[in-house]
Amino acid sequence: MADPDLGDIVTPAKFERDHPDFFTGKGTPSMEYLIRTRHTNGLADCGAVVEPVKRRPLIVVPKFVGWVLSRKNAA
């Protein structure tokens, strides 16, 4: 995977607005929950959620999509 550029980094709120279908349906976790549990669910470890400013997490979209696909394939 190529290194992400600045256009690949968004706030959690923007990601959720841009991809509402990802957060609908019974049992679907909210972005707030995913961010809150990023240190245990693997999002922080894979670089999908970064914190360049303390307590202001940002989403690295290509890595987040990779994390989602890896979870689906692991199930």
mmCIF file of the N, C-alpha and C atoms, coordinates in Angstrom:
data_MODEL
# 
_entry.id   MODEL 
# 
loop_
_atom_site.group_PDB 
_atom_site.id 
_atom_site.type_symbol 
_atom_site.label_atom_id 
_atom_site.label_alt_id 
_atom_site.label_comp_id 
_atom_site.label_asym_id 
_atom_site.label_entity_id 
_atom_site.label_seq_id 
_atom_site.pdbx_PDB_ins_code 
_atom_site.Cartn_x 
_atom_site.Cartn_y 
_atom_site.Cartn_z 
_atom_site.occupancy 
_atom_site.B_iso_or_equiv 
_atom_site.pdbx_formal_charge 
_atom_site.auth_seq_id 
_atom_site.auth_comp_id 
_atom_site.auth_asym_id 
_atom_site.auth_atom_id 
_atom_site.pdbx_PDB_model_num 
ATOM 1   N N  . MET A 1 1  ? 0.850   -1.180  0.000  1.00 0.00 ? 1  MET A N  1 
ATOM 2   C CA . MET A 1 1  ? 0.000   0.000   0.000  1.00 0.00 ? 1  MET A CA 1 
ATOM 3   C C  . MET A 1 1  ? 0.892   1.238   0.000  1.00 0.00 ? 1  MET A C  1 
ATOM 4   N N  . ALA A 1 2  ? 0.578   2.190   -0.853 1.00 0.00 ? 2  ALA A N  1 
ATOM 5   C CA . ALA A 1 2  ? 1.323   3.443   -0.913 1.00 0.00 ? 2  ALA A CA 1 
ATOM 6   C C  . ALA A 1 2  ? 1.075   4.247   0.355  1.00 0.00 ? 2  ALA A C  1 
ATOM 7   N N  . ASP A 1 3  ? 2.039   5.082   0.673  1.00 0.00 ? 3  ASP A N  1 
ATOM 8   C CA . ASP A 1 3  ? 1.864   5.952   1.830  1.00 0.00 ? 3  ASP A CA 1 
ATOM 9   C C  . ASP A 1 3  ? 0.662   6.866   1.605  1.00 0.00 ? 3  ASP A C  1 
ATOM 10  N N  . PRO A 1 4  ? -0.156  7.034   2.634  1.00 0.00 ? 4  PRO A N  1 
ATOM 11  C CA . PRO A 1 4  ? -1.322  7.921   2.482  1.00 0.00 ? 4  PRO A CA 1 
ATOM 12  C C  . PRO A 1 4  ? -0.866  9.370   2.360  1.00 0.00 ? 4  PRO A C  1 
ATOM 13  N N  . ASP A 1 5  ? -1.668  10.168  1.661  1.00 0.00 ? 5  ASP A N  1 
ATOM 14  C CA . ASP A 1 5  ? -1.385  11.598  1.609  1.00 0.00 ? 5  ASP A CA 1 
ATOM 15  C C  . ASP A 1 5  ? -2.401  12.327  2.485  1.00 0.00 ? 5  ASP A C  1 
ATOM 16  N N  . LEU A 1 6  ? -2.267  13.616  2.560  1.00 0.00 ? 6  LEU A N  1 
ATOM 17  C CA . LEU A 1 6  ? -3.109  14.400  3.459  1.00 0.00 ? 6  LEU A CA 1 
ATOM 18  C C  . LEU A 1 6  ? -4.592  14.248  3.154  1.00 0.00 ? 6  LEU A C  1 
ATOM 19  N N  . GLY A 1 7  ? -4.943  14.022  1.886  1.00 0.00 ? 7  GLY A N  1 
ATOM 20  C CA . GLY A 1 7  ? -6.333  13.831  1.511  1.00 0.00 ? 7  GLY A CA 1 
ATOM 21  C C  . GLY A 1 7  ? -6.935  12.535  2.030  1.00 0.00 ? 7  GLY A C  1 
ATOM 22  N N  . ASP A 1 8  ? -6.073  11.615  2.480  1.00 0.00 ? 8  ASP A N  1 
ATOM 23  C CA . ASP A 1 8  ? -6.529  10.334  3.016  1.00 0.00 ? 8  ASP A CA 1 
ATOM 24  C C  . ASP A 1 8  ? -6.806  10.384  4.510  1.00 0.00 ? 8  ASP A C  1 
ATOM 25  N N  . ILE A 1 9  ? -6.574  11.531  5.136  1.00 0.00 ? 9  ILE A N  1 
ATOM 26  C CA . ILE A 1 9  ? -6.722  11.659  6.583  1.00 0.00 ? 9  ILE A CA 1 
ATOM 27  C C  . ILE A 1 9  ? -7.908  12.570  6.874  1.00 0.00 ? 9  ILE A C  1 
ATOM 28  N N  . VAL A 1 10 ? -8.880  12.036  7.623  1.00 0.00 ? 10 VAL A N  1 
ATOM 29  C CA . VAL A 1 10 ? -10.113 12.780  7.912  1.00 0.00 ? 10 VAL A CA 1 
ATOM 30  C C  . VAL A 1 10 ? -10.475 12.631  9.379  1.00 0.00 ? 10 VAL A C  1 
ATOM 31  N N  . THR A 1 11 ? -11.352 13.503  9.833  1.00 0.00 ? 11 THR A N  1 
ATOM 32  C CA . THR A 1 11 ? -11.859 13.375  11.195 1.00 0.00 ? 11 THR A CA 1 
ATOM 33  C C  . THR A 1 11 ? -12.838 12.196  11.243 1.00 0.00 ? 11 THR A C  1 
ATOM 34  N N  . PRO A 1 12 ? -13.015 11.608  12.406 1.00 0.00 ? 12 PRO A N  1 
ATOM 35  C CA . PRO A 1 12 ? -14.015 10.549  12.524 1.00 0.00 ? 12 PRO A CA 1 
ATOM 36  C C  . PRO A 1 12 ? -15.411 11.004  12.104 1.00 0.00 ? 12 PRO A C  1 
ATOM 37  N N  . ALA A 1 13 ? -15.785 12.237  12.441 1.00 0.00 ? 13 ALA A N  1 
ATOM 38  C CA . ALA A 1 13 ? -17.114 12.749  12.078 1.00 0.00 ? 13 ALA A CA 1 
ATOM 39  C C  . ALA A 1 13 ? -17.269 12.831  10.560 1.00 0.00 ? 13 ALA A C  1 
ATOM 40  N N  . LYS A 1 14 ? -16.234 13.289  9.858  1.00 0.00 ? 14 LYS A N  1 
ATOM 41  C CA . LYS A 1 14 ? -16.304 13.380  8.403  1.00 0.00 ? 14 LYS A CA 1 
ATOM 42  C C  . LYS A 1 14 ? -16.382 11.991  7.785  1.00 0.00 ? 14 LYS A C  1 
ATOM 43  N N  . PHE A 1 15 ? -15.609 11.045  8.305  1.00 0.00 ? 15 PHE A N  1 
ATOM 44  C CA . PHE A 1 15 ? -15.667 9.686   7.778  1.00 0.00 ? 15 PHE A CA 1 
ATOM 45  C C  . PHE A 1 15 ? -17.072 9.115   7.939  1.00 0.00 ? 15 PHE A C  1 
ATOM 46  N N  . GLU A 1 16 ? -17.661 9.334   9.101  1.00 0.00 ? 16 GLU A N  1 
ATOM 47  C CA . GLU A 1 16 ? -19.008 8.827   9.365  1.00 0.00 ? 16 GLU A CA 1 
ATOM 48  C C  . GLU A 1 16 ? -20.047 9.496   8.452  1.00 0.00 ? 16 GLU A C  1 
ATOM 49  N N  . ARG A 1 17 ? -19.908 10.794  8.213  1.00 0.00 ? 17 ARG A N  1 
ATOM 50  C CA . ARG A 1 17 ? -20.815 11.495  7.289  1.00 0.00 ? 17 ARG A CA 1 
ATOM 51  C C  . ARG A 1 17 ? -20.638 11.000  5.853  1.00 0.00 ? 17 ARG A C  1 
ATOM 52  N N  . ASP A 1 18 ? -19.397 10.782  5.446  1.00 0.00 ? 18 ASP A N  1 
ATOM 53  C CA . ASP A 1 18 ? -19.115 10.359  4.069  1.00 0.00 ? 18 ASP A CA 1 
ATOM 54  C C  . ASP A 1 18 ? -19.496 8.905   3.795  1.00 0.00 ? 18 ASP A C  1 
ATOM 55  N N  . HIS A 1 19 ? -19.585 8.090   4.849  1.00 0.00 ? 19 HIS A N  1 
ATOM 56  C CA . HIS A 1 19 ? -19.865 6.658   4.692  1.00 0.00 ? 19 HIS A CA 1 
ATOM 57  C C  . HIS A 1 19 ? -20.969 6.203   5.648  1.00 0.00 ? 19 HIS A C  1 
ATOM 58  N N  . PRO A 1 20 ? -22.170 6.764   5.521  1.00 0.00 ? 20 PRO A N  1 
ATOM 59  C CA . PRO A 1 20 ? -23.234 6.447   6.482  1.00 0.00 ? 20 PRO A CA 1 
ATOM 60  C C  . PRO A 1 20 ? -23.668 4.978   6.440  1.00 0.00 ? 20 PRO A C  1 
ATOM 61  N N  . ASP A 1 21 ? -23.556 4.342   5.294  1.00 0.00 ? 21 ASP A N  1 
ATOM 62  C CA . ASP A 1 21 ? -23.979 2.940   5.201  1.00 0.00 ? 21 ASP A CA 1 
ATOM 63  C C  . ASP A 1 21 ? -23.125 2.013   6.056  1.00 0.00 ? 21 ASP A C  1 
ATOM 64  N N  . PHE A 1 22 ? -21.910 2.410   6.316  1.00 0.00 ? 22 PHE A N  1 
ATOM 65  C CA . PHE A 1 22 ? -21.020 1.603   7.147  1.00 0.00 ? 22 PHE A CA 1 
ATOM 66  C C  . PHE A 1 22 ? -21.521 1.534   8.591  1.00 0.00 ? 22 PHE A C  1 
ATOM 67  N N  . PHE A 1 23 ? -22.274 2.539   9.010  1.00 0.00 ? 23 PHE A N  1 
ATOM 68  C CA . PHE A 1 23 ? -22.691 2.652   10.405 1.00 0.00 ? 23 PHE A CA 1 
ATOM 69  C C  . PHE A 1 23 ? -24.176 2.418   10.605 1.00 0.00 ? 23 PHE A C  1 
ATOM 70  N N  . THR A 1 24 ? -24.814 1.687   9.704  1.00 0.00 ? 24 THR A N  1 
ATOM 71  C CA . THR A 1 24 ? -26.228 1.370   9.861  1.00 0.00 ? 24 THR A CA 1 
ATOM 72  C C  . THR A 1 24 ? -26.391 -0.131  10.003 1.00 0.00 ? 24 THR A C  1 
ATOM 73  N N  . GLY A 1 25 ? -27.476 -0.521  10.574 1.00 0.00 ? 25 GLY A N  1 
ATOM 74  C CA . GLY A 1 25 ? -27.774 -1.935  10.731 1.00 0.00 ? 25 GLY A CA 1 
ATOM 75  C C  . GLY A 1 25 ? -27.608 -2.390  12.167 1.00 0.00 ? 25 GLY A C  1 
ATOM 76  N N  . LYS A 1 26 ? -28.343 -3.402  12.493 1.00 0.00 ? 26 LYS A N  1 
ATOM 77  C CA . LYS A 1 26 ? -28.321 -3.944  13.849 1.00 0.00 ? 26 LYS A CA 1 
ATOM 78  C C  . LYS A 1 26 ? -26.938 -4.513  14.158 1.00 0.00 ? 26 LYS A C  1 
ATOM 79  N N  . GLY A 1 27 ? -26.425 -4.150  15.304 1.00 0.00 ? 27 GLY A N  1 
ATOM 80  C CA . GLY A 1 27 ? -25.133 -4.656  15.738 1.00 0.00 ? 27 GLY A CA 1 
ATOM 81  C C  . GLY A 1 27 ? -23.934 -3.946  15.144 1.00 0.00 ? 27 GLY A C  1 
ATOM 82  N N  . THR A 1 28 ? -24.163 -2.911  14.342 1.00 0.00 ? 28 THR A N  1 
ATOM 83  C CA . THR A 1 28 ? -23.069 -2.166  13.750 1.00 0.00 ? 28 THR A CA 1 
ATOM 84  C C  . THR A 1 28 ? -22.497 -1.201  14.775 1.00 0.00 ? 28 THR A C  1 
ATOM 85  N N  . PRO A 1 29 ? -21.184 -1.225  14.998 1.00 0.00 ? 29 PRO A N  1 
ATOM 86  C CA . PRO A 1 29 ? -20.606 -0.318  15.983 1.00 0.00 ? 29 PRO A CA 1 
ATOM 87  C C  . PRO A 1 29 ? -20.589 1.114   15.481 1.00 0.00 ? 29 PRO A C  1 
ATOM 88  N N  . SER A 1 30 ? -20.682 2.049   16.395 1.00 0.00 ? 30 SER A N  1 
ATOM 89  C CA . SER A 1 30 ? -20.599 3.460   16.025 1.00 0.00 ? 30 SER A CA 1 
ATOM 90  C C  . SER A 1 30 ? -19.129 3.845   15.881 1.00 0.00 ? 30 SER A C  1 
ATOM 91  N N  . MET A 1 31 ? -18.885 4.919   15.159 1.00 0.00 ? 31 MET A N  1 
ATOM 92  C CA . MET A 1 31 ? -17.509 5.403   15.030 1.00 0.00 ? 31 MET A CA 1 
ATOM 93  C C  . MET A 1 31 ? -16.973 5.792   16.400 1.00 0.00 ? 31 MET A C  1 
ATOM 94  N N  . GLU A 1 32 ? -17.830 6.369   17.233 1.00 0.00 ? 32 GLU A N  1 
ATOM 95  C CA . GLU A 1 32 ? -17.405 6.745   18.585 1.00 0.00 ? 32 GLU A CA 1 
ATOM 96  C C  . GLU A 1 32 ? -16.877 5.519   19.340 1.00 0.00 ? 32 GLU A C  1 
ATOM 97  N N  . TYR A 1 33 ? -17.591 4.407   19.248 1.00 0.00 ? 33 TYR A N  1 
ATOM 98  C CA . TYR A 1 33 ? -17.158 3.193   19.926 1.00 0.00 ? 33 TYR A CA 1 
ATOM 99  C C  . TYR A 1 33 ? -15.850 2.675   19.333 1.00 0.00 ? 33 TYR A C  1 
ATOM 100 N N  . LEU A 1 34 ? -15.741 2.665   18.003 1.00 0.00 ? 34 LEU A N  1 
ATOM 101 C CA . LEU A 1 34 ? -14.516 2.188   17.364 1.00 0.00 ? 34 LEU A CA 1 
ATOM 102 C C  . LEU A 1 34 ? -13.314 3.019   17.785 1.00 0.00 ? 34 LEU A C  1 
ATOM 103 N N  . ILE A 1 35 ? -13.493 4.336   17.845 1.00 0.00 ? 35 ILE A N  1 
ATOM 104 C CA . ILE A 1 35 ? -12.407 5.219   18.266 1.00 0.00 ? 35 ILE A CA 1 
ATOM 105 C C  . ILE A 1 35 ? -12.073 4.983   19.729 1.00 0.00 ? 35 ILE A C  1 
ATOM 106 N N  . ARG A 1 36 ? -13.087 4.861   20.562 1.00 0.00 ? 36 ARG A N  1 
ATOM 107 C CA . ARG A 1 36 ? -12.864 4.672   21.995 1.00 0.00 ? 36 ARG A CA 1 
ATOM 108 C C  . ARG A 1 36 ? -12.104 3.368   22.279 1.00 0.00 ? 36 ARG A C  1 
ATOM 109 N N  . THR A 1 37 ? -12.332 2.346   21.469 1.00 0.00 ? 37 THR A N  1 
ATOM 110 C CA . THR A 1 37 ? -11.697 1.043   21.694 1.00 0.00 ? 37 THR A CA 1 
ATOM 111 C C  . THR A 1 37 ? -10.522 0.789   20.746 1.00 0.00 ? 37 THR A C  1 
ATOM 112 N N  . ARG A 1 38 ? -9.982  1.835   20.141 1.00 0.00 ? 38 ARG A N  1 
ATOM 113 C CA . ARG A 1 38 ? -8.933  1.691   19.118 1.00 0.00 ? 38 ARG A CA 1 
ATOM 114 C C  . ARG A 1 38 ? -7.684  0.981   19.609 1.00 0.00 ? 38 ARG A C  1 
ATOM 115 N N  . HIS A 1 39 ? -7.393  1.054   20.897 1.00 0.00 ? 39 HIS A N  1 
ATOM 116 C CA . HIS A 1 39 ? -6.191  0.408   21.411 1.00 0.00 ? 39 HIS A CA 1 
ATOM 117 C C  . HIS A 1 39 ? -6.395  -1.084  21.663 1.00 0.00 ? 39 HIS A C  1 
ATOM 118 N N  . THR A 1 40 ? -7.633  -1.531  21.686 1.00 0.00 ? 40 THR A N  1 
ATOM 119 C CA . THR A 1 40 ? -7.896  -2.954  21.873 1.00 0.00 ? 40 THR A CA 1 
ATOM 120 C C  . THR A 1 40 ? -8.435  -3.632  20.621 1.00 0.00 ? 40 THR A C  1 
ATOM 121 N N  . ASN A 1 41 ? -8.996  -2.873  19.692 1.00 0.00 ? 41 ASN A N  1 
ATOM 122 C CA . ASN A 1 41 ? -9.579  -3.481  18.493 1.00 0.00 ? 41 ASN A CA 1 
ATOM 123 C C  . ASN A 1 41 ? -8.620  -3.529  17.303 1.00 0.00 ? 41 ASN A C  1 
ATOM 124 N N  . GLY A 1 42 ? -7.427  -2.955  17.459 1.00 0.00 ? 42 GLY A N  1 
ATOM 125 C CA . GLY A 1 42 ? -6.427  -3.026  16.405 1.00 0.00 ? 42 GLY A CA 1 
ATOM 126 C C  . GLY A 1 42 ? -6.328  -1.799  15.519 1.00 0.00 ? 42 GLY A C  1 
ATOM 127 N N  . LEU A 1 43 ? -7.243  -0.853  15.643 1.00 0.00 ? 43 LEU A N  1 
ATOM 128 C CA . LEU A 1 43 ? -7.197  0.343   14.799 1.00 0.00 ? 43 LEU A CA 1 
ATOM 129 C C  . LEU A 1 43 ? -5.939  1.177   15.057 1.00 0.00 ? 43 LEU A C  1 
ATOM 130 N N  . ALA A 1 44 ? -5.535  1.296   16.297 1.00 0.00 ? 44 ALA A N  1 
ATOM 131 C CA . ALA A 1 44 ? -4.326  2.069   16.605 1.00 0.00 ? 44 ALA A CA 1 
ATOM 132 C C  . ALA A 1 44 ? -3.081  1.324   16.131 1.00 0.00 ? 44 ALA A C  1 
ATOM 133 N N  . ASP A 1 45 ? -3.047  0.016   16.359 1.00 0.00 ? 45 ASP A N  1 
ATOM 134 C CA . ASP A 1 45 ? -1.868  -0.782  15.989 1.00 0.00 ? 45 ASP A CA 1 
ATOM 135 C C  . ASP A 1 45 ? -1.596  -0.787  14.492 1.00 0.00 ? 45 ASP A C  1 
ATOM 136 N N  . CYS A 1 46 ? -2.638  -0.795  13.680 1.00 0.00 ? 46 CYS A N  1 
ATOM 137 C CA . CYS A 1 46 ? -2.442  -0.846  12.223 1.00 0.00 ? 46 CYS A CA 1 
ATOM 138 C C  . CYS A 1 46 ? -2.279  0.539   11.613 1.00 0.00 ? 46 CYS A C  1 
ATOM 139 N N  . GLY A 1 47 ? -2.390  1.587   12.412 1.00 0.00 ? 47 GLY A N  1 
ATOM 140 C CA . GLY A 1 47 ? -2.202  2.942   11.906 1.00 0.00 ? 47 GLY A CA 1 
ATOM 141 C C  . GLY A 1 47 ? -3.436  3.551   11.276 1.00 0.00 ? 47 GLY A C  1 
ATOM 142 N N  . ALA A 1 48 ? -4.596  2.931   11.469 1.00 0.00 ? 48 ALA A N  1 
ATOM 143 C CA . ALA A 1 48 ? -5.833  3.454   10.893 1.00 0.00 ? 48 ALA A CA 1 
ATOM 144 C C  . ALA A 1 48 ? -6.364  4.652   11.667 1.00 0.00 ? 48 ALA A C  1 
ATOM 145 N N  . VAL A 1 49 ? -5.999  4.747   12.939 1.00 0.00 ? 49 VAL A N  1 
ATOM 146 C CA . VAL A 1 49 ? -6.361  5.895   13.763 1.00 0.00 ? 49 VAL A CA 1 
ATOM 147 C C  . VAL A 1 49 ? -5.068  6.465   14.337 1.00 0.00 ? 49 VAL A C  1 
ATOM 148 N N  . VAL A 1 50 ? -4.836  7.726   14.063 1.00 0.00 ? 50 VAL A N  1 
ATOM 149 C CA . VAL A 1 50 ? -3.640  8.399   14.562 1.00 0.00 ? 50 VAL A CA 1 
ATOM 150 C C  . VAL A 1 50 ? -4.053  9.595   15.400 1.00 0.00 ? 50 VAL A C  1 
ATOM 151 N N  . GLU A 1 51 ? -3.156  10.017  16.267 1.00 0.00 ? 51 GLU A N  1 
ATOM 152 C CA . GLU A 1 51 ? -3.433  11.155  17.140 1.00 0.00 ? 51 GLU A CA 1 
ATOM 153 C C  . GLU A 1 51 ? -2.292  12.161  17.048 1.00 0.00 ? 51 GLU A C  1 
ATOM 154 N N  . PRO A 1 52 ? -2.271  12.973  15.983 1.00 0.00 ? 52 PRO A N  1 
ATOM 155 C CA . PRO A 1 52 ? -1.202  13.957  15.881 1.00 0.00 ? 52 PRO A CA 1 
ATOM 156 C C  . PRO A 1 52 ? -1.314  15.048  16.946 1.00 0.00 ? 52 PRO A C  1 
ATOM 157 N N  . VAL A 1 53 ? -2.509  15.304  17.407 1.00 0.00 ? 53 VAL A N  1 
ATOM 158 C CA . VAL A 1 53 ? -2.748  16.248  18.495 1.00 0.00 ? 53 VAL A CA 1 
ATOM 159 C C  . VAL A 1 53 ? -3.468  15.461  19.586 1.00 0.00 ? 53 VAL A C  1 
ATOM 160 N N  . LYS A 1 54 ? -2.954  15.517  20.776 1.00 0.00 ? 54 LYS A N  1 
ATOM 161 C CA . LYS A 1 54 ? -3.494  14.701  21.860 1.00 0.00 ? 54 LYS A CA 1 
ATOM 162 C C  . LYS A 1 54 ? -5.018  14.806  21.952 1.00 0.00 ? 54 LYS A C  1 
ATOM 163 N N  . ARG A 1 55 ? -5.653  13.630  22.020 1.00 0.00 ? 55 ARG A N  1 
ATOM 164 C CA . ARG A 1 55 ? -7.103  13.500  22.192 1.00 0.00 ? 55 ARG A CA 1 
ATOM 165 C C  . ARG A 1 55 ? -7.901  13.982  20.991 1.00 0.00 ? 55 ARG A C  1 
ATOM 166 N N  . ARG A 1 56 ? -7.267  14.107  19.831 1.00 0.00 ? 56 ARG A N  1 
ATOM 167 C CA . ARG A 1 56 ? -7.964  14.495  18.604 1.00 0.00 ? 56 ARG A CA 1 
ATOM 168 C C  . ARG A 1 56 ? -7.651  13.452  17.541 1.00 0.00 ? 56 ARG A C  1 
ATOM 169 N N  . PRO A 1 57 ? -8.219  12.258  17.659 1.00 0.00 ? 57 PRO A N  1 
ATOM 170 C CA . PRO A 1 57 ? -7.887  11.199  16.711 1.00 0.00 ? 57 PRO A CA 1 
ATOM 171 C C  . PRO A 1 57 ? -8.355  11.513  15.293 1.00 0.00 ? 57 PRO A C  1 
ATOM 172 N N  . LEU A 1 58 ? -7.590  11.032  14.339 1.00 0.00 ? 58 LEU A N  1 
ATOM 173 C CA . LEU A 1 58 ? -7.923  11.171  12.925 1.00 0.00 ? 58 LEU A CA 1 
ATOM 174 C C  . LEU A 1 58 ? -7.911  9.790   12.288 1.00 0.00 ? 58 LEU A C  1 
ATOM 175 N N  . ILE A 1 59 ? -8.705  9.631   11.225 1.00 0.00 ? 59 ILE A N  1 
ATOM 176 C CA . ILE A 1 59 ? -8.810  8.381   10.492 1.00 0.00 ? 59 ILE A CA 1 
ATOM 177 C C  . ILE A 1 59 ? -7.916  8.443   9.261  1.00 0.00 ? 59 ILE A C  1 
ATOM 178 N N  . VAL A 1 60 ? -7.084  7.420   9.073  1.00 0.00 ? 60 VAL A N  1 
ATOM 179 C CA . VAL A 1 60 ? -6.317  7.254   7.835  1.00 0.00 ? 60 VAL A CA 1 
ATOM 180 C C  . VAL A 1 60 ? -7.142  6.280   6.995  1.00 0.00 ? 60 VAL A C  1 
ATOM 181 N N  . VAL A 1 61 ? -7.869  6.832   6.027  1.00 0.00 ? 61 VAL A N  1 
ATOM 182 C CA . VAL A 1 61 ? -8.914  6.088   5.325  1.00 0.00 ? 61 VAL A CA 1 
ATOM 183 C C  . VAL A 1 61 ? -8.423  4.782   4.693  1.00 0.00 ? 61 VAL A C  1 
ATOM 184 N N  . PRO A 1 62 ? -7.333  4.758   3.915  1.00 0.00 ? 62 PRO A N  1 
ATOM 185 C CA . PRO A 1 62 ? -6.923  3.476   3.316  1.00 0.00 ? 62 PRO A CA 1 
ATOM 186 C C  . PRO A 1 62 ? -6.609  2.403   4.366  1.00 0.00 ? 62 PRO A C  1 
ATOM 187 N N  . LYS A 1 63 ? -6.010  2.808   5.467  1.00 0.00 ? 63 LYS A N  1 
ATOM 188 C CA . LYS A 1 63 ? -5.694  1.845   6.525  1.00 0.00 ? 63 LYS A CA 1 
ATOM 189 C C  . LYS A 1 63 ? -6.958  1.396   7.257  1.00 0.00 ? 63 LYS A C  1 
ATOM 190 N N  . PHE A 1 64 ? -7.908  2.309   7.424  1.00 0.00 ? 64 PHE A N  1 
ATOM 191 C CA . PHE A 1 64 ? -9.172  1.947   8.063  1.00 0.00 ? 64 PHE A CA 1 
ATOM 192 C C  . PHE A 1 64 ? -9.918  0.922   7.211  1.00 0.00 ? 64 PHE A C  1 
ATOM 193 N N  . VAL A 1 65 ? -9.956  1.154   5.894  1.00 0.00 ? 65 VAL A N  1 
ATOM 194 C CA . VAL A 1 65 ? -10.610 0.205   4.986  1.00 0.00 ? 65 VAL A CA 1 
ATOM 195 C C  . VAL A 1 65 ? -9.897  -1.150  5.046  1.00 0.00 ? 65 VAL A C  1 
ATOM 196 N N  . GLY A 1 66 ? -8.577  -1.135  5.079  1.00 0.00 ? 66 GLY A N  1 
ATOM 197 C CA . GLY A 1 66 ? -7.820  -2.379  5.209  1.00 0.00 ? 66 GLY A CA 1 
ATOM 198 C C  . GLY A 1 66 ? -8.153  -3.112  6.501  1.00 0.00 ? 66 GLY A C  1 
ATOM 199 N N  . TRP A 1 67 ? -8.310  -2.368  7.589  1.00 0.00 ? 67 TRP A N  1 
ATOM 200 C CA . TRP A 1 67 ? -8.678  -2.969  8.877  1.00 0.00 ? 67 TRP A CA 1 
ATOM 201 C C  . TRP A 1 67 ? -10.062 -3.605  8.783  1.00 0.00 ? 67 TRP A C  1 
ATOM 202 N N  . VAL A 1 68 ? -11.011 -2.881  8.172  1.00 0.00 ? 68 VAL A N  1 
ATOM 203 C CA . VAL A 1 68 ? -12.379 -3.415  8.017  1.00 0.00 ? 68 VAL A CA 1 
ATOM 204 C C  . VAL A 1 68 ? -12.343 -4.715  7.207  1.00 0.00 ? 68 VAL A C  1 
ATOM 205 N N  . LEU A 1 69 ? -11.622 -4.709  6.102  1.00 0.00 ? 69 LEU A N  1 
ATOM 206 C CA . LEU A 1 69 ? -11.571 -5.904  5.244  1.00 0.00 ? 69 LEU A CA 1 
ATOM 207 C C  . LEU A 1 69 ? -10.862 -7.061  5.949  1.00 0.00 ? 69 LEU A C  1 
ATOM 208 N N  . SER A 1 70 ? -9.860  -6.786  6.732  1.00 0.00 ? 70 SER A N  1 
ATOM 209 C CA . SER A 1 70 ? -9.171  -7.861  7.446  1.00 0.00 ? 70 SER A CA 1 
ATOM 210 C C  . SER A 1 70 ? -10.074 -8.473  8.508  1.00 0.00 ? 70 SER A C  1 
ATOM 211 N N  . ARG A 1 71 ? -10.913 -7.674  9.129  1.00 0.00 ? 71 ARG A N  1 
ATOM 212 C CA . ARG A 1 71 ? -11.848 -8.188  10.136 1.00 0.00 ? 71 ARG A CA 1 
ATOM 213 C C  . ARG A 1 71 ? -12.902 -9.059  9.469  1.00 0.00 ? 71 ARG A C  1 
ATOM 214 N N  . LYS A 1 72 ? -13.382 -8.639  8.292  1.00 0.00 ? 72 LYS A N  1 
ATOM 215 C CA . LYS A 1 72 ? -14.389 -9.402  7.583  1.00 0.00 ? 72 LYS A CA 1 
ATOM 216 C C  . LYS A 1 72 ? -13.822 -10.756 7.158  1.00 0.00 ? 72 LYS A C  1 
ATOM 217 N N  . ASN A 1 73 ? -12.593 -10.751 6.669  1.00 0.00 ? 73 ASN A N  1 
ATOM 218 C CA . ASN A 1 73 ? -11.959 -11.985 6.211  1.00 0.00 ? 73 ASN A CA 1 
ATOM 219 C C  . ASN A 1 73 ? -11.599 -12.911 7.368  1.00 0.00 ? 73 ASN A C  1 
ATOM 220 N N  . ALA A 1 74 ? -11.404 -12.345 8.547  1.00 0.00 ? 74 ALA A N  1 
ATOM 221 C CA . ALA A 1 74 ? -11.055 -13.167 9.717  1.00 0.00 ? 74 ALA A CA 1 
ATOM 222 C C  . ALA A 1 74 ? -12.282 -13.859 10.295 1.00 0.00 ? 74 ALA A C  1 
ATOM 223 N N  . ALA A 1 75 ? -13.468 -13.345 9.995  1.00 0.00 ? 75 ALA A N  1 
ATOM 224 C CA . ALA A 1 75 ? -14.695 -13.905 10.587 1.00 0.00 ? 75 ALA A CA 1 
ATOM 225 C C  . ALA A 1 75 ? -15.100 -15.193 9.940  1.00 0.00 ? 75 ALA A C  1 
# 
